Amino acid sequence: MTQPPSAILLVDDHAAHAEALAAGLEALPVATDIATGGKEALDKLAARPYDLVITDLVMSDLDGMEVLREAKGRSPDTEVIVVTGYATVENAVAAMQQGAATYLRKPVNLDELRAVVRGVLEKQALRRTNVELRRELDARFGFEGIVGNSPRMLRLVETLRQIAPTDATVLIYGESGTGKELVARALHTNSPRCAKRFVALNCAALSEGILESELFGHEKGSFTGAAAARVGRFEYADGGTLLLDEVGDMPPSTQVKLLRVLEQSEITRVGSNAPIHVDVRIVAATHRRLEALVKEGKFREDLYFRLRVVTLNIPPLRERRDDIPLLADHFLREIAASYNKPIADIAPDARRRLAAYDWPGNVRELRNAIEHMAVVTSDPVLGVDDLPDYIVPGEPPPALEAAPQLVGISLEQAERELLRNTLASVGGNRVEAARILGIGERTLYRKIKEYGLS
């Protein structure tokens, strides 16, 4: 998409000078306005925003410093270049202290003017792009990117808000596809370390020797194939956050070295004896329970205690079914925009089937399913026919057609039997059972526990 031209306000109480500057800028993709005096400049600044203001410093009605202050006061993103025929260090310093981008001397060289304006506008565009990228990162990896209204997810987000500003080591438990890296990125994005790097490493995907080189780096010639020195993930993440994914699969020898890093904040490259100080926040993630691995002798207990300063548990999707419609809508908007397809909604019957599925692949599997539906559909509403075959191989669970014979038993017994029969009729699907009974899932879970039906 073509960007609109940058809006520039030229301020000079000599109209001929202002018009000459405007003519000099015609070769650039800019739109210029002229104000023949400081007071007119203030009126124009009040009427519309400008990307850049070029103002004379000395004018008869209102000086350029006042124009500078007004422009920056109305919009800190507006850049200002001051022009002076009295090019002294004092004038330049005063203008820069008030927020001017730079200054030019009279008589203005038009080639210099174009070069300066082009440079100022390019820096402004880069800054705005960085702001937009930061907003996108915040939306994707900030707390708002963690989609869910279920009680467990709300508690998780509240805990994240509390621990994000700290340097506490965090251990994240969760099945594959639950969003462990998303949570880790949200921690980093909302921490004082957000300006530094977030670095992730999957400990299960690498052999022992390669893993140590990836973590700590190596010196040239330290092993066969080490043709040059290499910075490891700890050094690369210095000042930021390092996610050790699937830390439960880390070899015992590497666990010892990781413990030393956590205790001393120093790493030693493979093939070197010189320690290197690092300042890194560690976030560890795993689908395996480390306490069980400790009992089996597969994970160091001292390292486990170091990693679990704060422990977060991300529930699998089947345990937070209330979030499935919210997540499905979120993914639908994102994917429809990505494929430029006018898909507006998901049909109620398809929603019920999505809610009834157990999602062994969790949130990642749900996103893939919505993407599949969006790709294959030719309709504005996703229907049952668009669902992947593995989600609904047959018909949906039948509704409870008739209540069991309840004559001659107590109300408590009747309720127990009704719950038992309803659950049996839907194959144990609690979401569907709650819908049929007309009660909330939390109420159903409480009743199931109360009557020992789990």
Legacy VTK file of the C-alpha trace (Angstrom):
# vtk DataFile Version 3.0
C-alpha trace
ASCII
DATASET POLYDATA
POINTS 454 float
0.000 0.000 0.000
1.341 3.457 -0.960
2.123 5.621 2.041
0.619 9.143 2.076
3.122 12.001 1.686
4.590 13.449 4.869
2.932 16.697 5.936
5.371 19.594 6.428
4.655 23.079 7.788
7.073 25.815 6.650
7.130 28.871 8.932
8.799 32.143 7.932
7.529 35.727 8.159
9.157 36.345 4.787
6.743 34.644 2.405
9.329 34.524 -0.407
11.722 32.547 1.805
9.006 30.069 2.771
7.943 29.615 -0.860
11.558 29.015 -1.896
11.867 26.257 0.727
8.588 24.713 -0.465
9.867 24.728 -4.057
13.085 23.066 -2.907
11.111 20.200 -1.363
8.955 19.457 -4.412
11.228 16.558 -5.409
10.420 14.732 -2.159
7.209 12.790 -1.351
5.912 15.549 0.931
2.932 17.922 1.126
3.816 21.426 2.305
1.848 24.185 4.012
3.164 27.707 4.551
2.643 29.951 7.581
3.900 33.548 7.222
4.515 34.134 10.899
4.527 32.447 14.294
0.886 33.159 15.158
-0.360 31.705 11.872
1.822 28.676 12.527
0.098 28.088 15.894
-3.309 28.276 14.188
-2.260 25.719 11.597
-0.791 23.409 14.270
-4.106 23.559 16.130
-6.034 22.700 12.960
-4.160 19.543 11.847
-1.169 17.329 12.690
2.159 17.668 10.889
5.012 15.203 10.526
7.616 17.949 10.313
7.773 21.683 11.060
10.557 23.840 9.575
10.535 27.211 11.280
12.607 30.374 11.235
13.941 31.196 14.710
13.629 34.987 14.518
10.248 36.392 13.419
8.507 39.670 14.095
5.312 38.426 15.788
6.320 35.194 17.551
9.734 33.541 17.609
10.520 30.058 16.352
11.230 28.723 19.858
7.544 29.247 20.715
6.531 27.441 17.508
8.902 24.613 18.465
7.414 24.299 21.961
3.851 24.356 20.624
4.570 21.737 17.965
6.244 19.336 20.395
3.617 20.004 23.035
0.795 19.062 20.694
2.551 16.016 19.254
5.860 14.713 20.627
6.230 12.680 17.405
6.301 15.849 15.267
9.867 16.660 14.250
11.076 20.280 14.118
13.959 21.813 12.171
14.864 25.382 13.085
16.361 27.840 10.607
18.443 30.764 11.814
20.438 33.538 10.275
22.214 33.926 13.601
23.974 30.592 13.662
25.483 30.565 17.099
26.173 27.587 19.335
23.793 29.054 21.937
20.860 29.151 19.533
21.525 25.605 18.330
21.855 24.221 21.865
18.672 25.960 23.036
16.696 24.612 20.088
18.007 21.049 20.573
17.192 21.183 24.290
13.594 22.074 23.410
13.381 19.021 21.170
14.462 20.220 17.737
15.800 17.459 15.457
18.472 19.745 13.993
19.006 23.270 12.675
19.984 24.939 9.393
21.753 28.195 8.708
20.521 30.962 6.425
20.833 31.216 3.523
19.571 27.627 3.281
21.275 25.400 0.755
18.428 23.521 -0.956
20.463 20.338 -1.486
21.317 20.343 2.205
17.653 21.030 3.058
16.460 18.035 1.038
19.101 15.757 2.564
18.275 16.863 6.122
14.498 16.566 5.608
14.881 13.139 4.013
17.028 11.933 6.939
14.664 13.293 9.600
11.605 11.742 7.961
13.340 8.362 7.527
14.251 8.264 11.223
10.700 9.244 12.114
9.277 6.469 9.931
11.656 3.926 11.471
10.653 5.000 14.970
6.967 4.689 14.112
7.571 1.253 12.601
9.303 0.162 15.809
6.358 1.433 17.850
3.948 -0.551 15.674
6.106 -3.654 15.997
6.124 -3.217 19.762
2.335 -2.933 19.746
2.072 -6.087 17.657
4.434 -7.901 20.018
2.440 -6.710 23.013
-0.779 -7.906 21.391
0.708 -11.271 20.501
3.009 -11.938 23.431
1.693 -9.626 26.129
-0.904 -10.701 28.657
-3.615 -9.815 26.121
-2.192 -12.528 23.870
-3.037 -15.186 26.441
-6.633 -15.855 25.461
-8.929 -17.315 28.094
-11.645 -16.433 30.584
-11.710 -19.673 32.554
-10.866 -19.316 36.270
-7.562 -21.170 35.916
-6.382 -18.976 33.046
-7.432 -15.794 34.845
-5.409 -16.912 37.879
-2.463 -17.704 35.609
-2.523 -14.224 34.042
-2.777 -12.578 37.465
0.274 -14.539 38.634
2.129 -13.493 35.490
1.357 -9.841 36.228
2.827 -10.218 39.695
6.040 -11.999 38.738
6.826 -10.348 35.377
8.558 -7.287 36.919
10.880 -9.520 38.970
13.944 -11.585 38.043
12.562 -14.739 39.689
13.318 -18.006 37.916
10.094 -19.555 36.622
9.210 -23.197 35.961
6.305 -23.742 33.555
4.459 -27.050 33.404
2.161 -27.867 30.522
1.372 -30.471 27.908
2.590 -30.038 24.355
0.637 -27.313 22.602
-0.679 -25.554 25.710
1.341 -22.389 25.062
4.372 -22.630 27.337
6.528 -20.470 25.048
3.723 -17.921 24.692
3.590 -17.595 28.493
7.377 -17.274 28.678
7.354 -14.547 26.014
4.589 -12.726 27.879
6.771 -12.756 30.997
9.650 -11.255 29.037
7.549 -8.698 27.146
6.110 -7.340 30.398
9.399 -7.320 32.308
12.114 -4.655 32.660
14.185 -6.871 30.327
11.800 -6.390 27.374
14.276 -4.209 25.452
16.776 -7.084 25.435
16.522 -10.449 23.716
14.149 -13.318 24.381
15.975 -16.524 23.419
14.444 -20.013 23.372
16.233 -23.377 23.224
14.632 -26.824 23.082
16.775 -29.047 25.295
15.199 -32.248 23.986
16.092 -31.640 20.366
19.892 -31.683 20.743
22.565 -34.201 21.687
24.592 -33.601 24.843
27.650 -32.127 23.104
25.635 -29.883 20.807
23.413 -28.737 23.688
26.389 -27.528 25.740
27.793 -25.667 22.753
24.397 -24.072 22.133
24.048 -23.027 25.768
27.566 -21.879 26.601
29.233 -21.317 23.228
32.606 -22.683 22.160
36.094 -21.581 21.178
37.658 -22.131 17.789
39.120 -25.632 17.510
37.492 -26.866 20.728
36.072 -29.865 18.858
35.963 -31.263 15.346
34.104 -28.841 13.126
34.556 -25.820 15.426
36.091 -23.660 12.701
35.352 -20.434 14.562
34.418 -19.257 18.047
30.680 -19.112 18.696
28.569 -17.220 21.227
26.132 -19.455 23.144
22.516 -18.764 24.050
23.420 -17.465 27.509
25.731 -14.797 26.101
23.294 -13.982 23.301
20.483 -13.496 25.837
22.607 -11.349 28.176
20.356 -8.771 29.821
17.256 -10.594 28.582
15.415 -13.869 29.089
16.386 -17.449 28.206
13.685 -20.104 27.847
14.944 -23.643 28.406
12.154 -25.670 26.827
11.776 -29.346 27.791
14.367 -28.887 30.519
13.377 -32.289 31.918
15.231 -33.916 28.997
18.529 -32.180 29.773
21.430 -34.649 30.244
22.814 -34.977 33.830
26.244 -33.529 32.935
24.628 -30.431 31.431
22.387 -30.115 34.496
25.534 -29.712 36.643
26.824 -26.910 34.429
23.448 -25.185 34.341
23.321 -25.253 38.151
26.730 -23.517 38.306
25.468 -20.799 35.963
22.415 -20.212 38.137
24.551 -20.034 41.278
27.416 -17.913 39.938
25.959 -16.036 36.918
28.977 -17.155 34.904
29.387 -19.412 31.900
32.499 -20.981 30.408
32.642 -21.650 26.695
33.466 -25.161 25.545
37.242 -25.309 25.096
37.933 -22.305 27.326
38.891 -21.761 30.958
37.878 -18.092 31.106
34.546 -17.450 32.870
32.165 -14.918 31.298
29.631 -13.036 33.422
26.036 -13.204 32.184
22.859 -11.530 33.418
19.973 -13.686 32.217
16.539 -14.485 33.595
15.837 -18.190 33.295
12.422 -19.564 32.417
12.260 -23.375 32.234
9.406 -25.313 30.653
8.558 -28.998 30.500
5.692 -31.416 29.957
7.280 -33.821 32.456
6.939 -33.497 36.234
10.432 -32.741 37.505
9.651 -33.941 41.033
8.978 -37.411 39.596
12.227 -37.293 37.616
14.073 -36.313 40.820
12.709 -39.410 42.582
13.796 -41.542 39.622
17.311 -40.072 39.818
17.031 -38.517 36.347
17.022 -34.866 37.426
19.166 -33.132 40.045
17.215 -32.137 43.119
19.335 -29.009 43.736
18.714 -27.818 40.178
15.009 -28.540 40.554
14.849 -26.324 43.646
16.708 -23.580 41.768
14.288 -23.678 38.851
11.021 -23.815 40.771
11.223 -20.431 42.523
7.857 -19.741 40.878
5.884 -22.615 39.335
3.171 -22.092 36.729
0.797 -24.805 35.566
-0.892 -24.308 32.193
-4.047 -26.431 32.083
-4.704 -28.584 29.018
-7.500 -27.384 26.782
-9.815 -30.246 27.787
-9.734 -28.857 31.353
-10.751 -25.363 30.279
-13.422 -26.007 27.702
-15.043 -22.655 28.492
-12.138 -21.096 26.583
-12.629 -23.106 23.383
-15.228 -20.730 21.826
-13.089 -17.713 22.737
-9.944 -19.271 21.290
-11.789 -20.454 18.174
-13.083 -16.926 17.494
-9.621 -15.466 18.134
-7.981 -17.868 15.677
-10.773 -17.391 13.136
-10.215 -13.612 13.037
-6.471 -14.043 12.762
-6.569 -16.748 10.090
-9.357 -15.175 8.026
-7.325 -11.961 7.847
-4.181 -13.898 6.960
-5.893 -15.719 4.059
-7.990 -12.661 3.137
-11.210 -14.705 3.346
-14.528 -13.127 4.439
-15.357 -15.711 7.111
-17.664 -14.236 9.738
-18.516 -17.002 12.190
-18.636 -20.662 13.194
-21.981 -22.469 13.026
-23.500 -23.549 16.390
-23.349 -27.274 15.542
-19.665 -26.965 14.619
-19.020 -25.068 17.844
-20.613 -27.888 19.853
-18.400 -30.443 18.188
-15.302 -28.330 18.797
-16.263 -28.052 22.473
-16.873 -31.811 22.752
-13.468 -32.831 21.344
-10.678 -33.623 23.866
-7.853 -31.769 22.023
-4.822 -33.944 22.799
-2.735 -31.352 20.930
-4.294 -28.554 22.991
-4.354 -24.939 21.768
-1.951 -25.647 18.925
-4.240 -28.385 17.615
-7.275 -26.107 17.894
-5.550 -23.421 15.858
-4.588 -25.962 13.214
-8.193 -27.186 13.086
-9.557 -23.661 12.602
-6.955 -23.049 9.891
-8.012 -26.277 8.161
-11.651 -25.166 8.268
-10.826 -21.711 6.924
-8.782 -23.143 4.063
-11.339 -25.700 2.862
-14.506 -23.627 3.250
-16.183 -21.609 0.535
-18.849 -20.223 2.867
-18.871 -17.168 5.149
-19.696 -19.405 8.141
-17.619 -22.453 9.127
-19.838 -25.517 9.393
-19.659 -29.159 10.438
-18.653 -30.155 6.898
-15.517 -28.022 7.258
-14.308 -29.794 10.427
-11.282 -32.112 10.127
-12.385 -35.751 9.960
-10.456 -36.730 13.078
-12.516 -34.382 15.264
-15.946 -35.773 14.371
-15.673 -39.182 12.718
-19.353 -39.913 13.378
-22.519 -38.287 14.602
-22.481 -36.042 17.676
-23.471 -37.626 21.005
-27.251 -38.063 21.217
-29.254 -36.010 23.650
-30.765 -37.782 26.643
-34.112 -38.956 25.313
-35.782 -40.102 28.496
-35.123 -39.826 32.192
-34.531 -43.061 34.121
-37.284 -44.561 36.277
-37.028 -42.542 39.470
-40.220 -43.499 41.314
-39.749 -44.526 44.960
-36.246 -43.143 45.525
-34.994 -40.048 47.348
-34.348 -36.723 45.652
-30.615 -37.162 46.241
-30.697 -40.632 44.665
-32.736 -39.281 41.744
-30.204 -36.534 41.127
-27.326 -39.006 41.275
-29.042 -41.352 38.797
-29.907 -38.471 36.472
-26.273 -37.337 36.468
-25.025 -40.900 35.959
-27.367 -41.600 33.037
-26.727 -38.258 31.379
-22.961 -38.743 31.534
-23.342 -42.268 30.175
-25.479 -41.058 27.272
-22.783 -38.614 26.118
-19.823 -40.892 26.695
-18.638 -38.953 29.744
-18.468 -35.621 27.907
-19.024 -33.158 30.736
-19.525 -30.137 28.504
-22.373 -31.825 26.639
-23.816 -33.240 29.871
-23.905 -29.786 31.447
-25.649 -28.409 28.356
-28.311 -31.138 28.445
-28.913 -30.697 32.175
-29.045 -26.921 31.872
-26.391 -26.296 34.548
-22.930 -24.783 34.534
-19.841 -26.956 34.107
-18.496 -25.950 37.519
-21.780 -27.013 39.121
-21.628 -30.306 37.240
-18.019 -30.915 38.336
-18.991 -30.236 41.962
-21.934 -32.639 41.743
-19.793 -35.347 40.134
-17.279 -35.059 42.956
-20.027 -34.929 45.605
-21.640 -38.121 44.300
-18.378 -39.923 43.547
-19.140 -40.254 39.840
-15.683 -39.295 38.518
LINES 1 455
454 0 1 2 3 4 5 6 7 8 9 10 11 12 13 14 15 16 17 18 19 20 21 22 23 24 25 26 27 28 29 30 31 32 33 34 35 36 37 38 39 40 41 42 43 44 45 46 47 48 49 50 51 52 53 54 55 56 57 58 59 60 61 62 63 64 65 66 67 68 69 70 71 72 73 74 75 76 77 78 79 80 81 82 83 84 85 86 87 88 89 90 91 92 93 94 95 96 97 98 99 100 101 102 103 104 105 106 107 108 109 110 111 112 113 114 115 116 117 118 119 120 121 122 123 124 125 126 127 128 129 130 131 132 133 134 135 136 137 138 139 140 141 142 143 144 145 146 147 148 149 150 151 152 153 154 155 156 157 158 159 160 161 162 163 164 165 166 167 168 169 170 171 172 173 174 175 176 177 178 179 180 181 182 183 184 185 186 187 188 189 190 191 192 193 194 195 196 197 198 199 200 201 202 203 204 205 206 207 208 209 210 211 212 213 214 215 216 217 218 219 220 221 222 223 224 225 226 227 228 229 230 231 232 233 234 235 236 237 238 239 240 241 242 243 244 245 246 247 248 249 250 251 252 253 254 255 256 257 258 259 260 261 262 263 264 265 266 267 268 269 270 271 272 273 274 275 276 277 278 279 280 281 282 283 284 285 286 287 288 289 290 291 292 293 294 295 296 297 298 299 300 301 302 303 304 305 306 307 308 309 310 311 312 313 314 315 316 317 318 319 320 321 322 323 324 325 326 327 328 329 330 331 332 333 334 335 336 337 338 339 340 341 342 343 344 345 346 347 348 349 350 351 352 353 354 355 356 357 358 359 360 361 362 363 364 365 366 367 368 369 370 371 372 373 374 375 376 377 378 379 380 381 382 383 384 385 386 387 388 389 390 391 392 393 394 395 396 397 398 399 400 401 402 403 404 405 406 407 408 409 410 411 412 413 414 415 416 417 418 419 420 421 422 423 424 425 426 427 428 429 430 431 432 433 434 435 436 437 438 439 440 441 442 443 444 445 446 447 448 449 450 451 452 453
